[in-house]
Amino acid sequence: QVQLVESGGGLVQPGGSLRLSCTASGTDFLLYVMGWSRQAPGKQRELVADITISGRTNYADAVKGRFTISRDNTRNQVYLQMNSLEPKDTAVYYCYAEVGVSRGEYWGEGTPVTVAA
């Protein structure tokens, strides 16, 4: 059973930084895509960023230039470096992965990020 576990969320002041981490376990299949989505209170979940196994990245317009996604394929880990955080970035951040040739999608349970003075 594939499991994704996030860490690194918390409370930060506007303009601050946080680094989220996610570790995938329970599979020997390739993680073709890993990424982060977020869901703010009262809003739909939205893509933040993703990265392919070859390192190609994709970002939501709202985070371009502020967030950086990276991954360590040897450790099945994906990271999200978040800089210049704004109150509108407040949300629960979810890690996900597309696993194996069937591209089965798996999600973590989320880690909350709150940006407030």
C-alpha positions in Angstrom: 0.0 0.0 0.0 1.5 3.3 -1.1 1.7 5.9 1.7 2.6 9.6 1.5 3.5 11.5 4.6 3.9 15.2 4.7 5.8 17.3 7.2 7.0 20.9 7.6 3.7 22.9 7.8 3.0 25.4 10.5 2.4 29.1 11.3 4.6 31.7 9.6 4.4 35.4 9.3 3.8 37.2 6.0 7.0 37.3 4.0 8.4 34.3 5.8 9.4 30.9 4.4 8.6 27.2 5.0 9.8 24.0 3.5 7.4 21.1 3.1 8.6 17.5 2.7 6.8 14.4 1.6 8.0 10.8 1.7 6.5 8.0 -0.3 6.7 4.4 0.9 5.2 1.0 0.2 6.0 0.7 -3.5 8.8 -0.4 -5.7 7.2 1.2 -8.7 8.4 4.5 -10.2 6.8 7.7 -9.0 6.4 9.3 -12.4 5.0 12.5 -11.0 5.0 14.0 -7.5 3.4 17.2 -6.5 1.6 19.4 -4.1 -1.9 20.7 -4.1 -3.6 22.9 -1.5 -7.1 23.5 -0.2 -8.0 26.7 1.6 -11.1 27.0 3.8 -14.2 27.1 1.7 -12.4 26.6 -1.5 -11.7 23.8 -3.9 -8.4 22.0 -3.9 -5.9 23.4 -6.4 -2.6 22.4 -7.9 0.4 24.2 -6.5 3.3 22.5 -8.3 4.4 19.2 -9.7 7.6 17.6 -10.9 8.2 14.6 -13.2 10.7 11.9 -12.5 13.0 13.6 -15.1 12.7 16.9 -13.2 10.3 18.8 -15.4 8.4 21.2 -13.2 5.0 22.9 -13.4 3.7 25.7 -11.2 0.4 27.4 -10.6 0.6 31.1 -11.6 -0.2 32.1 -8.0 3.1 30.7 -6.7 5.5 31.2 -9.6 8.7 32.9 -8.5 7.9 32.3 -4.8 7.7 28.5 -4.5 10.2 25.9 -5.7 9.5 22.2 -6.0 12.2 19.5 -6.0 12.5 15.8 -5.5 15.0 13.1 -4.5 14.3 10.0 -6.5 16.6 7.9 -4.4 14.6 8.6 -1.3 11.1 8.9 -2.9 10.8 12.4 -1.5 9.4 15.6 -2.8 9.9 19.1 -1.3 8.2 22.4 -1.6 10.3 25.5 -0.7 7.8 28.3 -0.1 9.2 31.9 0.1 7.6 35.3 0.4 4.5 33.7 1.9 1.2 35.6 1.9 -2.0 35.2 3.9 -3.6 33.9 0.7 -1.2 30.9 0.8 -3.0 29.7 4.0 -4.3 26.2 3.3 -3.8 22.5 3.9 -1.1 21.3 1.6 -1.4 17.8 0.2 1.4 15.7 -1.4 0.5 13.3 -4.2 2.2 10.9 -6.5 1.4 9.1 -9.7 2.7 5.6 -9.3 3.7 3.0 -11.9 2.7 2.6 -15.5 -1.0 2.8 -14.5 -0.3 6.2 -13.0 -2.4 5.4 -10.0 -2.8 8.5 -7.9 -2.1 8.5 -4.2 -2.4 11.3 -1.6 -1.1 12.2 1.8 -3.3 13.4 4.6 -2.1 17.0 4.4 -0.1 19.4 6.4 -1.6 22.8 7.4 0.1 26.1 6.6 -1.1 29.3 8.2 0.3 32.7 7.1 -0.6 35.3 9.6 0.9 38.2 11.6 
